[in-house]
Amino acid sequence: MSQSDDRRDDGGRPDAGPEAGARLGSNVTLEPLSDTNRGPVALLRLDASQQRFVASNEETLAEIEDEASSIGLVIASGGVPVGLLAYEVFENRDGDRGISIFRLMIDRCHQRRGYARQALTLFLRELSSGPDRIGTVRICYLPDNDVSRVLYASLGFAEIGLDEDGEIIAQLAV
């Protein structure tokens, strides 16, 4: 996702997101992307029917590496990587800082266990209680991705328009 009216904030990288190893509920954690877990994350895959909705993890990992403002978090269960959440910090024209989640994926073998919901809930909880003031969280998805639409709406995201690629932009005040 790219926000044409927002500027990237490269200065917010280390302290903008959830703490390393933050836990929610059972055994779901959000871990910083590292040399140790990068390989296993690259191997995570979507079902063939979902591949048009989300870029591959190889593409996402390359984007995180190329863009200083991009941050990757490994979604893990019991220490095993099951998904990836990638985001960047942006600054609105009014000076408020926000988060743009540009990837969220759960491996095809780990879907339908609530990991995406738990990971997003944990991520949002950490943002709202963290030291940095983040005003909004945005996420985009294709208009026919009903699973994402229902998930994000259930967490309080409201659709606010379309981006330049025709994806729905949903936003949540934190």
Protein Blocks (a to p, Z undefined) as FASTA:
>chain_A
ZZfkbccdfklmmmmmccehiaehjldccddddfklmmmmmmpccdfklmmmpccfklmm
mmmmmpmkbccddddeehiafbdcdddddddfkopacdddfbdcddfklgonommmmmmm
mmmmmmmmmmbdcfbdcddddfklmklmmmmmmnopacfbdcfkopacddddZZ
